[in-house]
């Protein structure tokens, strides 16, 4: 009973990594489900590394679902997954610039825009918020309203983290945790509630 959109962001006939326990065949992507009719959908490719890491990293992308509204504008829902762990943050900066160009274009149309997903940045200003015995890792980059094109803001919950360091087995209060998931909304969209599911 739902409209659905699938945007592939990783496909490998056989990923021989990690070498001691390979992933094997992989086919993964971003899924958007909607109770309402999606008028159109498109997959947009983020810039990715051109080095060897491109064989191990996801083909980062975002999907764009458009809904025609009675006022002649569109509701634009974006499902995004940006890169992580790139040394120096170069690829993440390129991806953010790419997303900002898209957001700027939608702003000129005065559309209602909601970008949700995994930004692989501290989007919740939560770097020091959650108890941890580990120091902040070098892969944690901040994403704030000032990094966005004009007319957009971030909404992210801080009731629970959404990412952890994976260098040790998880133990609450020991592992470093941070909030990297949330939404970016245009200034004609009001966020009234947002919460992370804390299991």
Secondary structure, DSSP 8 states (H G I E B T S, - for coil): --EEEEEEEEEEEEE--STTS--EEEEEEEEEEESS---EEEEEE-----SGGGGTS---EEEEEEEE-TTS-EEEEEEEE-----GGGHHHHHHHHHHHHHHHHHHHTT-EEEEEEE-SSB-SS-TTTS--SS---TT--B--GGGS-TTEEEE---SS-SEE--SS---TTTS-EE--EEEEEETTS----------
